[in-house]
Amino acid sequence: MISKLDNSNEDVGNQIFKVFQNSYKVEAQLINACNFPPLSRSIEDIKNSETLFYGFYENGCLAGVIEVVAKEKQLEIDSLTVDPKYFRKGIAGQLISYILDLFEFTEAIVETAVANDPAINLYKKYGFIEFKQWTPNHGIRKVAMSLKNIL
């Protein structure tokens, strides 16, 4: 079941933080990153964020989270995480489908590490196409992908 999350709520913010930490630790290992910026995000950062969070619940537990910004017909996927206990169950794909159906947009954008093949392949499955690569100050090479939508 997918529902909107109130990230400003103490308990919900803590749940989001836990999923982020568990998932991003695995991603950091996958891409061989010693200093992985998403792991530095605090509970307070999450609780104070003005982005929108949606969660996938399985048996009453928060199993996956997608974080988005929707503005002027552009949809940005800022985070997509699944707790490792729930990997390989299609949760990330369900969250992507849900968001793409929920919002009216002309373009959706997402960024991930170039070395994160599972994420890149997942986004390609939903029609995202790479349009840029670069290396930010933290040194982890990134790729940006876009999905155009005709309304």
C-alpha positions in Angstrom: 0.0 0.0 0.0 1.3 3.4 -1.0 0.4 6.6 0.9 1.6 10.2 1.4 3.9 10.5 4.4 3.9 13.4 6.9 7.7 13.8 7.2 7.2 16.5 9.8 5.8 14.0 12.2 8.5 12.7 14.6 7.6 9.0 14.2 7.2 9.2 10.4 10.4 11.2 10.0 12.3 8.6 12.0 10.8 5.8 9.8 11.9 7.6 6.6 15.4 8.2 8.1 15.7 4.5 8.9 14.7 3.4 5.4 17.1 6.0 3.9 20.0 4.9 6.1 19.5 1.2 5.4 19.1 1.7 1.7 21.9 4.3 1.2 24.4 2.1 3.1 23.9 -0.6 0.5 24.0 1.9 -2.4 27.3 3.4 -1.0 28.8 -0.1 -1.1 27.4 -0.8 -4.6 29.0 2.3 -6.1 32.2 2.0 -3.9 31.7 5.4 -2.2 33.4 6.2 1.1 31.7 9.6 1.5 28.1 9.2 0.3 26.2 12.5 0.8 22.7 11.0 1.3 24.0 9.2 4.4 24.8 12.6 6.0 21.1 13.7 5.9 19.7 14.0 9.4 16.3 13.2 10.8 15.9 17.0 11.3 16.7 17.5 7.6 14.0 15.0 6.6 11.4 16.4 9.1 12.0 20.0 7.9 12.0 19.2 4.2 9.4 20.8 2.0 9.5 18.0 -0.5 6.7 15.4 -0.8 7.3 11.9 0.6 5.3 8.8 -0.4 5.8 5.4 1.3 5.2 1.8 0.4 4.0 -0.2 3.4 4.3 -4.0 3.7 2.7 -5.7 6.8 2.5 -2.3 8.5 6.2 -1.5 8.0 7.6 1.3 5.9 9.4 -0.7 3.2 10.2 2.0 0.6 10.1 5.8 0.2 10.0 8.1 -2.8 10.7 11.8 -2.4 9.5 14.2 -5.1 9.2 17.9 -6.0 6.4 18.9 -8.4 6.5 22.4 -9.8 5.3 23.9 -13.0 4.7 20.6 -14.8 8.1 19.3 -13.9 8.5 16.4 -11.6 11.8 15.8 -9.8 12.5 12.5 -8.1 14.9 13.4 -5.3 15.1 10.0 -3.5 13.9 6.5 -4.2 14.9 4.0 -1.5 13.8 0.6 -0.4 14.8 -1.0 2.8 17.2 -3.9 2.0 14.8 -6.4 3.8 12.4 -5.7 1.0 14.7 -5.7 -2.1 13.7 -7.6 -5.2 9.9 -7.3 -4.6 9.1 -4.6 -7.1 8.6 -1.9 -4.5 10.7 0.7 -6.2 8.9 0.2 -9.5 5.5 0.5 -7.8 6.6 3.8 -6.2 7.7 5.1 -9.6 4.5 4.1 -11.3 2.4 5.6 -8.5 4.2 9.0 -8.7 4.1 9.1 -12.5 0.4 8.4 -12.4 -0.3 10.8 -9.5 1.2 14.0 -10.9 0.5 15.9 -14.2 3.9 16.7 -15.7 5.6 17.4 -19.0 9.0 16.2 -17.8 10.2 14.0 -14.9 13.9 14.2 -13.9 16.0 11.9 -11.7 19.7 11.7 -10.8 21.7 8.8 -9.6 25.3 7.6 -9.5 26.7 6.5 -12.9 27.8 3.3 -11.1 24.3 2.5 -9.9 23.3 0.1 -12.6 20.2 -1.3 -10.8 18.7 2.2 -10.5 19.6 3.2 -14.0 18.1 0.1 -15.4 15.0 0.6 -13.3 14.5 4.1 -14.6 15.1 3.0 -18.2 12.3 0.4 -17.7 9.9 3.3 -17.1 11.1 5.3 -20.1 13.7 7.5 -18.6 16.6 8.5 -21.0 20.0 9.8 -20.0 20.7 13.4 -20.9 23.7 14.4 -18.8 26.7 13.1 -16.8 28.9 15.1 -14.5 31.1 14.9 -11.4 30.0 17.2 -8.5 32.3 18.3 -5.7 31.8 15.1 -3.7 33.5 13.2 -6.5 30.8 10.6 -7.2 30.0 10.7 -11.0 26.3 11.2 -11.6 23.9 10.7 -14.4 20.6 12.7 -15.0 17.7 11.0 -16.7 14.5 12.5 -18.1 11.1 11.2 -19.0 9.0 13.4 -21.3 5.3 13.2 -21.0 2.8 14.6 -23.5 -0.3 15.9 -21.6 
